[in-house]
Amino acid sequence: MQSAAPAIVCASRAHGETGAVVRLLTVEHGLVAAFVAGARGRQLRPVLIPGNAVALELLARPGSQMPSARLELVRSCGPWLREPLAASALTWATALTAAALPERHAYPPLHAALAGLIDAVCAAPSARGWMPALLDYETLLLRELGYGEGDTRADGEDWPGLIARFDLLGRALARYPLAERRSDVMAARAMLRDRLAKIEGRN
């Protein structure tokens, strides 16, 4: 079996001497895990940055082995990793996706929302520009997974309102989809919250 699809890199973990197990979000197949040979080489390391858009070619391997993948970079988030707040937002959104979603279940709205969030983080001049997209993504993820948190947004939401919504959603995420996951996933959100607090303090 061989398939090709656009995908978003969500996580990468070293495997073997030079390879990595990479988790990617696709439209048709949802979250997929695949082995990427040579992932830690100079050519592929920049491709595997979480948040990057890639062209994915997925190749089945014999028996029950994890499929292998070939990736071609379509759009890089690399330039935004130099900005701590944007880097924290990208790290959190992709880590949440990789940890919370079951593999091989398609969630087309989540793929579209994550792509839109990444675009917002990379285009907005400040966190005020992308925070609504982040909160909408978290709300949608909870809804798509069946936790039914609903929309916590208020009309004319100011920055304190956005932060309050961020904290409310964080409690729901920790209680439901991330309840049995590794603590370092929520640690990424805690780091983002600390950096957002600096903006909150200036209001």
Phi, psi and omega in degrees: 000139178218134178217153180231142183197152168290147184209162175243126177290128181246329181198154178216130180229130181304139180213123183074195185287320185228354185264185178206151169266121185246136175252129186228145177259124179241165180286309189277328186252359182069217180279125179236146175249137181211152177272130178244113180288142178069020186297335182265010176281167184296330182285321186266337181307314179293338180286331189267017175293126178303133184103343179294142171268132183225159167266120186256130170243114186257129183237124178290145177248161185302148177064224183257015181295151176300140178296158174258163183220148168243136185236141174234128183292132176252316179210133184255141172266000185311314182300333183274351179288346177282346179259112190304319184290315177297318179298319179295320179295316179294318179298315181294312184298319181285323177295318176302314181299313182295326184274326189270328187275137172289150181285148174065028171242119184284133174227073183308320179297325179290322177298314180296319181291321179294319177299318178294321178296315180298318177300319181294317180299321183281342184254330186288143179287343180205172180297334178300334181281330183250350180302316177302322179293322178296314181293322176296323179294316179297318179298316180296319180299315177301317181293316181296329179275000173091017181269348167058041180288338180075189183265121181262009186284145176247147178296141177061038185296126176267182184298314176302325177294321177295318179294319178298319178294322177301314181293321179296315180293325178300319178295320179293319180295319179292328183280326186253271189293336182254013186300324183248017180267173180294144183295338183291344176292310177291336176298326177295324178289323179297321178295318177298318180298320179299320181286326176292330181298331179293324175290318181302322182290343180269356181268000000 
